[in-house]
Amino acid sequence: MSLLDAPIARLDGTPGTLRDLTGGRPALLVNVASKCGLTPQYTALEALHEEYAPQGFTVVGLPCNQFGGQEPGTAEEIAEFCSATYGVTFPMSEKVEVNGPGRHAVYAGLVDTPDEAGESGDIRWNFEKFVISADGTPLARFSPQVTPDDERVLSSLRSAIG
């Protein structure tokens, strides 16, 4: 099964798959949280989405409350926060678990991808980033501290677009 076939609902509860969220395009998948020190990365994520969507790329936010309870809100609260505070227009999934026995199938397909330091395995914190190809193949992984507008991320997403 392709990573894109993993069932995952949109933030509004509409059922679907990761393919529905990415639109079958290369994507940057990010586990997001509204009450994290890294939450301001939403600004750069939205800027990436706006700049690269016309070229066939998308950002997908996957809210997660596993790190310090930093995404405690309901789907409606998350949507309102992201829209009102950061003007988020990129697709968002339902709240998911990225580690442990409840790890979502999307993350089960991502955690073996090593980052630039060769580290793979469990997600370390909010805002860990994965670039995937249009067919769902994981291409790159970036630590939470690597910002979305870092040249390494940009280079990876440009390669994914082709």
Number of C-alpha atoms within 10 A of each C-alpha: 6 12 20 24 15 19 15 24 19 20 20 12 12 11 13 15 19 23 19 18 22 24 16 17 22 28 27 28 25 24 25 27 30 24 16 17 10 16 16 15 20 23 16 15 24 20 19 20 22 17 12 18 16 9 14 17 25 28 28 24 26 24 27 25 20 18 16 12 13 18 21 17 17 12 19 11 13 20 18 14 15 20 13 10 13 17 14 21 16 20 17 26 24 20 26 20 21 27 18 11 7 10 13 17 18 23 21 17 17 25 19 14 18 17 18 12 9 8 14 15 14 15 21 13 19 29 28 20 26 28 26 26 22 19 13 22 17 23 19 21 27 23 18 19 14 16 21 24 15 12 11 15 20 16 11 18 24 14 13 22 16 10
